[in-house]
Amino acid sequence: MNIYNIIKAKYLVEGQSLKNWFFIIYVIFWALILIANTHIYEQKTISIRDLTEEVKELRSEFVDRRSELMKLRMESTISKQMELKEIKPSSVPPKKIKVIVEEEKKGWLERLWD
């Protein structure tokens, strides 16, 4: 086969050209599969990158909110807010109240089943 026959593509129309067509279709099929696979891989990579960025943003927002909450829960912050409503902290510490419950008197029949 010389260059002139290759340029004119005689191998696609003469003799056993059906084998050549099947091979060309086979190569084109696998090329399309590879292109599609690469496209899907790149889409997943981009999606992972976007989700990673979103996780970083949400984590930083969580840390900010948690620090704000800690400031709001501090006793000094609460006492300042209560002073605006004219409520002041008690100077007397709270006392614990204990409630003693006496057991009910059980009859001999109830004690029998215990």
C-alpha positions in Angstrom: 0.0 0.0 0.0 1.4 3.3 -0.9 0.6 6.8 0.4 -1.6 7.6 -2.6 -3.9 4.7 -1.8 -4.1 5.7 1.8 -5.0 9.3 0.9 -7.7 8.2 -1.5 -9.0 5.8 1.2 -9.2 2.8 -1.2 -9.0 0.5 1.8 -12.5 1.6 2.7 -14.1 0.8 -0.7 -12.1 -2.1 -2.3 -11.7 -5.7 -1.4 -12.3 -6.6 2.3 -13.3 -3.1 3.3 -16.1 -4.4 5.6 -13.4 -5.5 8.1 -11.9 -2.0 8.0 -15.3 -0.4 8.6 -16.0 -2.6 11.6 -12.6 -1.8 13.1 -13.2 2.0 12.5 -16.6 1.8 14.2 -15.1 -0.2 17.0 -12.4 2.4 17.6 -15.0 5.3 17.4 -17.2 3.5 19.9 -14.4 3.1 22.5 -13.3 6.7 21.9 -16.8 8.0 22.7 -16.9 5.8 25.8 -13.6 7.2 27.0 -14.8 10.8 26.3 -18.0 10.2 28.2 -16.1 8.6 31.1 -13.7 11.6 31.3 -16.6 14.0 31.3 -18.4 12.1 34.1 -15.1 12.0 36.1 -14.6 15.8 35.7 -18.2 16.5 36.7 -17.8 14.4 39.9 -14.5 16.2 40.7 -16.1 19.6 40.3 -19.0 18.5 42.5 -16.6 17.3 45.2 -14.7 20.5 45.1 -17.9 22.6 45.4 -19.1 20.4 48.3 -15.8 20.8 50.1 -16.0 24.5 49.8 -19.5 24.5 51.1 -18.5 22.3 54.1 -15.7 24.8 54.9 -18.1 27.7 54.8 -20.7 25.9 56.9 -18.0 24.9 59.5 -16.8 28.5 59.8 -20.4 29.7 60.2 -20.9 27.1 62.9 -17.9 28.3 64.8 -19.0 31.9 64.5 -22.5 31.0 65.8 -21.2 28.9 68.6 -18.9 31.8 69.8 -21.9 34.2 69.6 -24.0 31.8 71.7 -21.2 31.4 74.3 -21.1 35.2 74.6 -24.8 35.4 75.0 -24.8 32.7 77.6 -22.2 34.4 79.8 -23.5 35.6 83.2 -22.3 39.1 82.6 -24.2 39.4 79.3 -27.3 38.0 80.9 -27.1 40.4 83.9 -26.6 43.4 81.6 -29.8 42.4 79.7 -31.7 41.9 82.9 -30.6 45.3 84.3 -32.3 46.9 81.3 -35.5 45.3 82.5 -34.7 46.3 86.1 -34.2 42.8 87.3 -31.1 42.4 89.5 -29.4 39.2 90.7 -30.2 38.0 94.2 -27.7 38.7 96.9 -28.9 35.7 98.9 -27.8 32.3 97.5 -30.5 29.8 96.9 -31.2 27.0 99.4 -31.9 23.4 98.6 -35.3 22.2 99.6 -35.6 18.5 100.5 -38.9 16.8 100.4 -39.2 13.6 102.5 -42.0 11.3 101.4 -43.1 8.7 104.0 -43.9 5.3 102.7 -47.5 4.4 102.8 -48.5 1.7 105.3 -49.1 -1.5 103.4 -51.5 -4.1 104.6 -50.3 -7.7 105.2 -51.9 -8.8 101.8 -49.9 -6.1 99.8 -46.7 -7.0 101.6 -47.3 -10.6 100.8 -47.2 -9.9 97.0 -44.0 -7.7 97.2 
